[in-house]
Amino acid sequence: MIVQNFNFKSPDYSKILSKLQESKVQLNFKRNSISVSINIFTVLTFDLRGFLIYGIVDGITFKRGLGNRFLKLFRENGEKLRFDLTKSEKSNLLEFVKEVTNFAFKKPTETNNHESFTEIELKEFEQKIISKKISDYDSLQETYDAIYSPIMILPPDQYLALVVQMTIGCSYNKCSFCSFYKDVKFQLKPFEEVRNHTLALKNFLGNSIGLRKSIFLGDANSLLAPTPYLVKLLDFLNKEFKFDKKKFNGIYAFIDNFTQNLKTVEDYQELERRNFKRAYIGFETGSQNVLRLLNKPGTPQIAKDVVNRLKESGISVGVILMTGVGGKKYFSEHVEESAKVINEMNLDKNDIIYFSEFVSYGIQNYLDLLKEEKIEDNSPEDAKIQTEEIKSRLFPNWQEKPRMTKYEIKEFIY
């Protein structure tokens, strides 16, 4: 039996380069990015500093995070696969990018200047892109690492947020299913430290900050901070950044369901008045038995109360629900109770329900709890079935339903 190592699947760069002379080349200059298209099928997108941020080459998608992590994504036999680029793969990609852009700027078939940049500005963009070396990308990573602690997770609609890291880690950090902050001591940063961190971010991103669509207060459950602290921070952010449809569309954060009952509707209204738009809560399940297996504090009722309090204040919510948890024993209970509690939340079209399909491989604490109680684990297929069963029970008579979508943790890159 031949086992193929998909991790080493790479584009045929030489084939594309050999046909450049006969290719149709399109340059697109937009407000926050520049793209080079070769016969439509090869697309490279850069920020205004000239760094590659996204690419499609020979059927493989490439993404680069702020910290210079490169991810490749492709489909094989109907399955979506994701891998980090090796050092040599990254080098090959960037060498290809340099050759393509050198050619593209010399012999474009079509140029679209969507923002009416001047000829001088267009020339500057060209020089920034074609002059980039691998060492320039490496220096990005060094600066990023000096500004940020590792950013482990964001809600999918916040992948293009500017993360302002006001907390480090998670205040609880004992859930059986999560290892994101295993060796990280939780801390709420002093305001002055967050202020300096934010100014360093602005300097680091320069004119590429326009690619960021919102501000996210990281890390986990940062809304546990005292209301006066949050008000002071939001006032500062509103002074430093412009919030409108063309700039940042608002401020967002995770919220927990075990300390947030300390905040009142009036507290949340103070945040809402300062462009705070949505809080994301790890609801996980409506079953107290499943919540116990997840070793997560709080109750489904508390989570519902927190959500309804946020909604009363004018803040929208992202409710994160796990499927595939609880094992065979609590399969039906998880479905029924989760749907019941979510239907009791005062949600509308401005809210989001995220379905995070859980696969327990390697999550030893959770597996140990299942084994201790002699509970058979769910399969990935069971998680998919639960997702559909819960969806079918939600919002039967609602006209303004929240958006429902998958939470693909493996696709996260920042």
CORQUI-V49947 format. One record per pair of residues at least 12 apart in sequence whose ideal C-beta (glycine too) atoms are under 7 Angstrom apart, sorted by the first residue. I is the first residue (numbers start at 1). J is the second residue. D is the distance in Angstrom with one decimal. If there is no record, write none. Layout:
i/j/d
I/J/D
I/J/D
This chain:
i/j/d
6/76/5.7
6/81/5.4
7/83/4.7
9/74/6.5
10/89/6.4
11/57/4.2
11/58/3.4
11/60/5.5
12/58/5.6
13/92/6.6
13/96/4.5
16/38/6.9
16/42/6.0
16/58/6.8
17/99/5.8
20/103/5.0
23/38/5.1
23/39/5.1
24/39/5.4
24/109/4.7
25/38/5.9
25/104/4.8
25/107/6.4
25/108/5.0
25/109/4.9
26/108/7.0
26/109/6.3
26/110/4.7
27/104/6.4
27/108/4.8
27/111/4.6
27/112/6.9
28/112/4.8
28/114/6.8
29/112/6.8
29/113/4.9
29/114/6.1
29/115/6.3
29/117/5.5
29/122/6.5
29/125/6.9
30/114/5.0
30/115/6.4
31/115/5.1
31/210/6.4
32/48/6.7
32/210/3.6
32/211/5.0
33/45/5.5
33/46/6.5
33/47/6.1
33/211/6.5
34/46/4.8
34/125/5.6
34/129/6.9
36/100/6.5
36/101/5.8
36/104/4.6
38/100/6.5
42/56/6.7
42/57/5.4
43/55/6.5
43/56/4.7
44/97/5.9
44/100/6.5
44/101/7.0
46/129/5.5
47/208/3.6
47/211/5.8
48/125/6.9
48/207/4.5
48/208/5.4
49/128/6.2
49/206/5.9
49/207/6.8
49/208/5.1
50/125/7.0
50/128/3.0
50/129/4.2
50/132/5.4
51/132/6.5
51/137/6.9
51/140/6.9
52/64/5.8
52/97/5.6
59/74/6.2
60/72/5.4
60/74/4.7
61/73/4.5
61/74/6.7
62/93/6.4
63/413/5.5
65/413/4.2
65/414/4.9
66/144/5.7
66/414/5.9
67/141/5.9
67/144/4.3
67/145/7.0
67/148/7.0
67/414/6.7
68/137/5.5
68/140/5.0
68/141/3.8
68/144/6.6
69/84/6.6
69/413/5.8
70/84/6.8
70/85/3.9
70/90/5.3
71/84/6.0
71/413/4.9
72/85/6.0
82/410/5.5
82/411/6.4
91/134/6.1
94/134/5.5
94/137/6.8
98/130/6.7
101/129/5.1
101/130/5.3
102/130/5.3
105/126/4.7
105/130/6.4
143/204/5.6
147/197/6.6
147/200/5.1
147/201/6.2
147/204/6.0
148/165/6.1
149/165/6.3
149/168/5.2
151/163/5.6
151/218/6.0
151/414/4.7
152/180/4.0
152/181/6.7
153/180/5.9
153/409/6.7
153/412/6.2
154/216/6.2
154/412/6.4
154/414/6.6
155/280/4.8
155/318/5.4
155/354/6.9
156/407/6.0
156/408/6.8
157/352/6.8
158/214/6.4
158/216/5.0
158/252/5.7
159/412/6.7
160/211/6.6
160/212/6.0
160/213/4.5
161/212/6.3
161/213/6.5
161/214/4.5
161/215/6.3
161/216/3.8
161/252/6.6
162/201/6.5
162/209/6.9
162/212/4.0
162/215/5.2
163/216/5.0
163/218/4.5
163/414/6.8
164/194/6.7
164/197/7.0
164/198/5.4
164/215/5.8
164/217/5.8
164/218/6.9
165/197/6.3
165/218/4.7
165/219/6.5
166/189/5.6
166/194/4.8
166/217/5.3
166/222/5.4
166/225/6.9
166/233/6.4
167/187/6.7
167/188/5.3
167/189/6.8
167/218/6.8
167/219/5.2
167/222/4.5
168/184/6.3
168/186/6.7
168/187/4.9
168/219/6.0
169/181/4.2
169/184/3.8
169/185/6.3
169/186/4.2
169/187/6.9
169/219/5.9
169/220/6.8
170/186/6.0
170/219/6.8
170/220/3.9
170/221/6.6
171/186/4.9
171/221/5.7
171/224/5.9
172/256/7.0
172/297/6.5
173/186/6.5
174/295/5.9
175/294/5.8
175/295/5.5
175/296/5.0
176/293/6.8
176/294/5.7
176/295/4.1
176/365/4.1
176/366/4.2
176/369/5.6
177/294/5.4
177/325/6.9
177/358/6.6
177/363/5.5
177/366/4.8
179/363/6.9
181/220/6.8
188/225/5.6
191/229/6.6
191/232/6.0
191/233/6.4
194/233/6.3
195/236/6.1
198/240/6.4
213/248/6.9
213/249/6.0
214/248/5.5
214/249/5.3
214/250/5.6
214/252/5.8
215/237/6.0
215/241/6.6
215/248/5.7
215/251/4.8
216/252/5.0
216/253/6.5
217/251/6.7
217/253/3.9
220/254/5.4
221/254/5.3
221/255/6.1
221/256/4.0
222/253/5.0
222/254/6.5
223/253/5.2
223/255/4.5
223/260/6.5
223/279/6.2
224/256/6.6
224/259/4.9
227/263/6.6
227/267/4.5
227/270/6.2
230/271/6.1
231/270/5.4
231/274/6.9
234/251/6.4
234/271/6.3
234/274/3.8
234/276/6.4
235/274/6.5
237/251/6.3
238/274/5.8
238/275/6.0
243/275/4.9
250/275/5.2
250/276/6.9
250/277/3.3
251/275/5.3
251/276/4.8
251/277/6.4
252/277/6.0
252/278/5.0
253/279/6.0
254/280/5.1
255/279/4.1
255/280/6.7
255/281/5.1
255/306/6.7
257/281/5.8
257/283/6.9
257/298/4.2
257/302/5.2
257/303/3.9
257/306/5.5
258/297/4.3
258/298/3.6
258/302/6.7
260/306/4.8
261/302/6.1
261/305/6.7
261/306/6.7
265/309/5.5
265/312/5.1
265/313/4.9
268/309/6.6
268/310/5.8
268/313/3.5
268/315/5.6
269/313/4.7
269/314/6.8
271/315/7.0
272/313/5.5
272/314/4.6
272/315/5.2
276/315/6.2
277/315/6.9
277/316/6.3
278/315/6.5
278/316/4.5
278/317/6.3
278/318/5.9
279/310/5.6
279/315/6.0
279/317/5.7
280/318/3.9
280/320/6.3
281/303/6.1
281/306/6.4
281/307/6.3
281/317/6.3
281/319/6.0
281/320/6.7
282/320/5.0
283/303/4.9
283/319/5.0
283/320/6.0
283/321/5.7
284/296/6.2
284/321/6.6
284/322/4.8
285/300/7.0
285/322/6.4
285/325/6.5
285/326/6.9
285/334/5.5
285/338/5.4
286/300/4.6
286/337/3.6
286/338/3.8
286/340/5.8
286/341/3.7
286/342/7.0
287/326/6.5
287/330/5.9
287/333/4.8
287/334/4.9
287/337/4.3
287/338/6.8
288/300/6.7
289/330/5.3
289/333/6.4
290/325/5.7
290/326/3.8
290/330/5.1
290/334/5.0
293/326/6.1
293/369/5.3
293/370/6.9
294/325/6.3
300/337/6.9
300/341/4.7
304/341/5.4
304/344/5.6
304/345/5.6
307/319/6.6
307/345/4.7
308/345/6.2
308/346/5.0
311/346/4.7
316/350/4.2
316/351/5.1
317/351/5.1
318/351/7.0
318/352/4.5
318/354/6.1
319/342/6.5
319/345/6.9
319/353/5.2
319/354/6.9
320/354/4.6
320/356/5.9
320/407/6.3
321/338/5.9
321/353/6.5
321/354/6.6
321/355/5.7
321/356/6.9
321/390/6.9
322/356/5.1
322/358/4.9
323/355/5.7
323/357/5.3
323/358/6.6
323/383/4.6
323/386/3.9
323/387/4.6
323/390/6.8
324/357/5.5
324/358/4.1
324/359/6.7
324/378/4.7
324/380/6.9
324/382/5.8
324/383/2.9
324/386/6.3
325/358/5.1
327/370/5.4
327/375/3.8
327/376/5.7
327/377/5.5
327/378/6.0
328/375/6.8
328/376/4.4
328/378/6.6
329/375/4.7
331/378/6.8
331/382/6.9
331/386/7.0
334/386/6.7
335/386/5.8
335/389/4.8
335/390/5.5
338/390/5.6
339/390/5.2
339/393/3.6
339/394/5.7
342/394/6.0
343/394/6.3
343/395/6.7
347/402/4.6
348/400/4.6
348/402/6.6
349/400/4.3
349/401/6.7
349/402/6.5
351/402/3.9
352/402/5.9
352/403/4.9
352/405/6.7
353/402/5.4
353/404/4.6
354/405/6.3
354/407/4.1
355/387/4.6
355/404/7.0
355/406/5.5
355/407/6.3
356/407/3.9
356/409/6.7
357/380/7.0
357/383/4.0
357/384/6.3
357/387/6.2
357/406/7.0
358/383/6.0
359/380/5.5
360/377/5.7
391/404/6.2
